[in-house]
């Protein structure tokens, strides 16, 4: 039993100390707000999105993530067919919550965001923003009950879930126009410790791991190919010491504001395909499937991710085109 409970702590420590502290969605280009708070308020509508990701399906204890996000603008002026005041500053506000479960460990977070959006020149704008909220880690020894003896007295000190709630904050910057975007962000800037105490009476009582800084760099370019048809190459880099950088390259084909599809490759890790549809320029639905390129592919059947969004258009804005990525 000591070995099993020690293993729980080992898993928790490895999880908290790894690049898996912050999830990296395949559909980062569909909802970049999840990895950069400065993106909030850059669109012409209030953007509500929900996403679900089931990673490495078929592998016991594989990660499953659900999130809900929403953001919009304050102080952005509109007329009937377009907004004016493009050369003025405005504010972006929003919120983001998620829950991620991996084996005996669950991780939840809740954030409010604020962004200040300012013009750089006639065509380019810069937004800087922050997420502020909290993050909770939970460790459930019951996950291993099926491989232990319920009558083992060693379980007396590990009968309940252990949890830790810490404050958290993330920062970001977003430079963009109708033709390109570049974003940089850093997560877990407070570098808080996660500590679980007293898992069992005569064993290890404390396990401490720090929430490491994560850095995201993203970028994309819109390449008009024909009327109502664009190609959008994109890139995302995630860095956290001491893990190697995770690099995604992708390309999306956008047909007007109705259909899109794309491919992406995460170096040394996976390939992915993405398809999506926009219904009446207000409802977005997208699906992606990842297949691991490493030997891990022999132990699961792939990764599925779905994102559903709704655009609450401004009352003075007749149409609600994405005008985004």
C-alpha positions as CSV (number, residue, x, y, z in Angstrom):
1,X,0.0,0.0,0.0
2,X,2.8,2.4,0.8
3,X,4.1,1.8,-2.7
4,X,0.7,2.6,-4.3
5,X,0.2,5.8,-2.2
6,X,3.8,6.8,-2.9
7,X,3.1,6.3,-6.6
8,X,0.1,8.6,-6.3
9,X,2.4,11.3,-5.0
10,X,5.0,10.5,-7.7
11,X,2.3,10.9,-10.4
12,X,1.1,14.1,-8.9
13,X,4.6,15.6,-8.6
14,X,5.5,14.6,-12.2
15,X,2.2,16.0,-13.5
16,X,2.6,19.3,-11.7
17,X,6.3,19.5,-12.7
18,X,5.6,18.7,-16.4
19,X,4.5,20.6,-19.5
20,X,1.0,19.2,-18.8
21,X,0.4,21.9,-16.2
22,X,-1.2,24.0,-18.9
23,X,-3.1,22.2,-21.7
24,X,-2.4,23.1,-25.3
25,X,-5.5,22.7,-27.4
26,X,-5.3,21.4,-31.0
27,X,-7.8,24.1,-31.9
28,X,-5.8,27.0,-30.6
29,X,-6.5,28.9,-33.8
30,X,-10.3,28.5,-33.3
31,X,-10.2,30.0,-29.8
32,X,-6.8,31.7,-29.1
33,X,-8.4,33.4,-26.1
34,X,-7.7,30.3,-24.0
35,X,-4.0,30.8,-24.3
36,X,-3.8,34.6,-24.5
37,X,-6.1,37.0,-22.5
38,X,-5.1,39.9,-24.7
39,X,-7.2,38.4,-27.5
40,X,-10.4,39.3,-25.5
41,X,-12.4,42.1,-27.1
42,X,-10.7,42.0,-30.5
43,X,-13.9,40.8,-32.3
44,X,-17.0,42.7,-33.3
45,X,-19.3,40.6,-31.1
46,X,-19.4,38.8,-27.7
47,X,-17.9,35.5,-28.4
48,X,-19.0,32.5,-26.2
49,X,-17.3,29.2,-26.7
50,X,-17.4,25.7,-25.0
51,X,-14.8,23.0,-25.8
52,X,-14.2,19.4,-24.8
53,X,-11.0,17.5,-25.4
54,X,-10.5,13.8,-24.9
55,X,-6.9,12.9,-25.2
56,X,-5.4,9.5,-26.0
57,X,-8.8,7.7,-26.1
58,X,-8.5,4.1,-24.8
59,X,-5.5,4.8,-22.5
60,X,-6.4,4.4,-18.8
61,X,-6.4,7.7,-17.0
62,X,-5.8,9.8,-20.1
63,X,-6.5,13.6,-19.9
64,X,-10.0,14.9,-20.5
65,X,-10.6,18.7,-20.5
66,X,-13.7,20.8,-20.6
67,X,-13.7,24.6,-20.9
68,X,-16.1,27.6,-21.2
69,X,-15.0,31.0,-22.3
70,X,-16.6,34.3,-23.3
71,X,-15.3,37.8,-24.1
72,X,-16.5,41.1,-25.6
73,X,-15.8,44.8,-25.8
74,X,-16.5,47.9,-23.8
75,X,-16.3,51.4,-25.4
76,X,-16.1,50.2,-29.0
77,X,-18.4,52.3,-31.2
78,X,-20.6,50.8,-33.8
79,X,-22.8,52.0,-36.7
80,X,-25.3,49.9,-38.5
81,X,-23.0,48.1,-40.9
82,X,-19.6,48.6,-39.4
83,X,-17.9,50.0,-36.3
84,X,-16.2,53.4,-36.4
85,X,-13.6,54.7,-34.0
86,X,-11.1,52.2,-35.3
87,X,-8.4,54.7,-34.4
88,X,-9.6,54.9,-30.8
89,X,-8.8,52.7,-27.8
90,X,-11.3,50.3,-26.2
91,X,-11.5,47.7,-23.5
92,X,-12.0,43.9,-23.6
93,X,-13.5,41.9,-20.8
94,X,-14.3,38.2,-20.4
95,X,-14.0,35.0,-18.4
96,X,-12.6,31.6,-18.8
97,X,-13.1,28.4,-16.7
98,X,-11.9,24.8,-17.3
99,X,-11.6,21.4,-15.7
100,X,-8.9,18.9,-16.6
101,X,-8.8,15.3,-15.3
102,X,-5.8,13.0,-15.7
103,X,-6.0,9.8,-13.7
104,X,-6.2,10.6,-10.0
105,X,-5.5,14.3,-10.5
106,X,-8.0,17.0,-11.5
107,X,-7.2,20.6,-12.2
108,X,-9.8,23.4,-12.3
109,X,-9.3,27.1,-12.9
110,X,-11.5,30.2,-13.1
111,X,-10.4,33.6,-14.5
112,X,-11.7,37.0,-15.3
113,X,-9.9,38.9,-18.0
114,X,-9.3,42.5,-18.9
115,X,-7.6,43.8,-22.0
116,X,-6.7,47.3,-23.3
117,X,-6.9,47.6,-27.1
118,X,-5.1,50.5,-28.8
119,X,-4.3,51.5,-32.3
120,X,-0.7,51.3,-33.6
121,X,-1.4,52.8,-37.0
122,X,-4.3,52.9,-39.5
123,X,-4.4,49.2,-39.9
124,X,-2.7,47.6,-36.9
125,X,-3.8,47.3,-33.3
126,X,-2.2,46.1,-30.1
127,X,-4.1,44.6,-27.2
128,X,-2.5,43.8,-23.8
129,X,-4.4,41.9,-21.2
130,X,-4.4,39.7,-18.1
131,X,-6.3,36.7,-16.6
132,X,-6.7,36.9,-12.8
133,X,-8.3,34.1,-10.8
134,X,-7.6,30.8,-9.1
135,X,-6.5,27.3,-9.8
136,X,-7.4,24.2,-7.8
137,X,-5.6,20.8,-7.8
138,X,-7.3,17.7,-6.4
139,X,-5.8,14.3,-5.8
140,X,-8.1,11.3,-5.3
141,X,-6.6,8.2,-3.7
142,X,-9.8,6.4,-4.5
143,X,-8.7,6.2,-8.1
144,X,-6.5,3.2,-7.0
145,X,-9.2,1.5,-5.0
146,X,-9.7,-1.2,-7.6
147,X,-6.2,-2.4,-7.2
148,X,-6.0,-2.3,-3.4
149,X,-7.5,-4.2,-0.5
150,X,-10.4,-2.2,1.0
151,X,-9.6,-3.5,4.4
152,X,-6.0,-2.4,4.4
153,X,-5.5,-0.2,7.4
154,X,-3.0,1.9,5.5
155,X,-5.9,3.5,3.7
156,X,-7.2,5.1,6.8
157,X,-5.1,8.3,6.2
158,X,-6.0,8.4,2.5
159,X,-9.7,8.0,2.5
160,X,-10.5,11.5,1.3
161,X,-9.6,13.7,-1.7
162,X,-6.8,16.2,-1.1
163,X,-7.1,19.6,-2.7
164,X,-5.2,22.9,-2.9
165,X,-6.5,26.2,-4.2
166,X,-4.0,28.9,-5.1
167,X,-4.4,32.3,-6.8
168,X,-3.2,32.5,-10.4
169,X,-2.5,35.2,-13.0
170,X,-1.5,35.2,-16.7
171,X,-0.4,38.0,-19.0
172,X,-0.6,38.4,-22.8
173,X,-0.1,40.8,-25.8
174,X,-1.8,40.5,-29.1
175,X,-0.7,42.5,-32.3
176,X,-3.1,42.1,-35.1
177,X,-4.8,43.5,-38.3
178,X,-7.2,42.0,-40.7
179,X,-4.3,40.2,-42.4
180,X,-2.1,38.8,-39.6
181,X,-1.8,38.3,-35.8
182,X,1.1,37.7,-33.4
183,X,0.5,36.8,-29.8
184,X,2.8,36.2,-26.8
185,X,1.6,35.2,-23.3
186,X,2.9,33.8,-20.1
187,X,0.9,31.7,-17.7
188,X,1.3,30.9,-14.0
189,X,3.3,34.0,-13.3
190,X,2.8,33.8,-9.6
191,X,4.8,30.5,-9.5
192,X,2.8,29.1,-6.6
193,X,3.5,25.8,-4.8
194,X,1.1,22.9,-4.8
195,X,1.4,20.9,-1.6
196,X,-0.5,17.8,-0.5
197,X,-0.1,16.8,3.1
198,X,-0.6,13.7,5.2
199,X,-1.7,11.2,2.6
200,X,-1.1,8.4,5.1
201,X,-0.1,8.2,8.7
202,X,3.3,6.6,8.6
203,X,4.6,7.6,5.2
204,X,5.4,10.7,3.2
205,X,3.5,13.7,4.6
206,X,4.3,16.5,2.2
207,X,4.8,16.7,-1.5
208,X,5.5,20.1,-2.9
209,X,5.7,21.1,-6.6
210,X,5.8,24.6,-8.1
211,X,3.6,25.8,-10.9
212,X,6.1,26.6,-13.6
213,X,6.0,29.6,-15.9
214,X,4.6,28.7,-19.3
215,X,5.2,30.8,-22.4
216,X,3.1,30.8,-25.6
217,X,3.9,32.4,-28.9
218,X,1.3,32.3,-31.7
219,X,1.0,33.7,-35.1
220,X,-1.0,33.5,-38.3
221,X,-1.3,35.2,-41.8
222,X,-4.4,35.5,-43.9
223,X,-3.6,34.7,-47.6
224,X,-6.5,35.6,-50.0
225,X,-6.7,33.0,-52.7
226,X,-10.0,33.9,-54.4
227,X,-13.2,35.7,-53.6
228,X,-14.4,34.4,-50.2
229,X,-11.6,31.9,-50.0
230,X,-8.5,32.4,-47.7
231,X,-5.7,30.2,-46.6
232,X,-4.4,30.9,-43.1
233,X,-1.1,29.4,-42.1
234,X,-0.5,29.5,-38.3
235,X,2.0,28.5,-35.7
236,X,2.0,28.0,-31.9
237,X,5.0,27.4,-29.6
238,X,4.6,26.4,-26.0
239,X,7.7,26.6,-23.7
240,X,8.1,25.5,-20.1
241,X,11.4,24.6,-18.5
242,X,12.9,22.0,-18.5
243,X,10.6,20.3,-21.0
244,X,11.4,20.8,-24.7
245,X,9.4,23.3,-26.7
246,X,6.1,22.1,-28.2
247,X,5.8,23.5,-31.8
248,X,2.6,23.4,-33.8
249,X,2.3,24.3,-37.5
250,X,-1.1,24.5,-39.1
251,X,-3.0,25.7,-42.1
252,X,-6.7,26.5,-42.4
253,X,-8.8,27.0,-45.5
254,X,-11.6,29.5,-44.9
255,X,-14.6,29.5,-47.3
256,X,-16.4,32.9,-46.8
257,X,-17.8,32.8,-43.2
258,X,-19.4,29.4,-43.6
259,X,-16.9,26.5,-43.8
260,X,-13.4,25.8,-42.8
261,X,-11.0,22.9,-42.7
262,X,-7.3,22.4,-41.9
263,X,-4.3,20.3,-41.0
264,X,-1.7,20.7,-38.3
265,X,1.4,19.0,-37.1
266,X,2.9,19.0,-33.6
267,X,6.6,18.2,-33.9
268,X,7.6,14.7,-32.7
269,X,4.1,14.3,-31.3
270,X,1.0,14.2,-33.6
271,X,-0.9,15.0,-36.7
272,X,-4.4,16.6,-36.7
273,X,-7.2,17.3,-39.0
274,X,-9.8,20.0,-38.3
275,X,-13.2,20.7,-39.9
276,X,-15.8,23.3,-39.0
277,X,-19.0,25.1,-40.0
278,X,-20.6,28.5,-39.2
279,X,-24.4,28.5,-39.2
280,X,-26.1,31.8,-40.0
281,X,-22.9,33.6,-39.1
282,X,-23.7,33.1,-35.4
283,X,-23.1,29.4,-34.4
284,X,-19.7,27.8,-34.9
285,X,-19.0,24.1,-34.6
286,X,-15.6,22.6,-35.1
287,X,-14.1,19.2,-34.6
288,X,-10.5,17.9,-34.7
289,X,-8.9,14.5,-34.6
290,X,-5.2,13.9,-33.5
291,X,-3.2,10.8,-34.1
292,X,0.1,10.5,-32.2
293,X,3.2,10.0,-34.3
294,X,5.3,8.5,-31.5
295,X,5.2,4.9,-30.2
296,X,2.4,6.0,-27.8
297,X,0.0,5.5,-30.8
298,X,0.1,1.8,-30.1
299,X,-1.8,2.3,-26.8
300,X,-4.7,4.6,-27.8
301,X,-7.0,5.4,-30.7
302,X,-6.5,9.1,-31.0
303,X,-7.5,12.4,-29.5
304,X,-10.8,14.1,-30.1
305,X,-11.6,17.8,-29.6
306,X,-14.9,19.7,-30.3
307,X,-15.6,23.4,-29.9
308,X,-19.0,25.0,-30.1
309,X,-19.4,28.8,-30.2
310,X,-22.1,31.4,-30.3
311,X,-21.7,35.0,-31.5
312,X,-23.9,37.6,-29.7
313,X,-23.9,40.4,-32.2
314,X,-24.0,44.0,-31.3
315,X,-27.5,45.6,-31.5
316,X,-26.2,48.2,-34.0
317,X,-24.4,45.6,-36.0
318,X,-26.7,44.0,-38.6
319,X,-24.3,41.2,-39.6
320,X,-21.9,39.3,-37.4
321,X,-19.0,38.1,-39.5
322,X,-16.0,36.6,-37.8
323,X,-13.4,38.9,-39.4
324,X,-11.0,36.8,-37.5
325,X,-9.1,33.5,-37.7
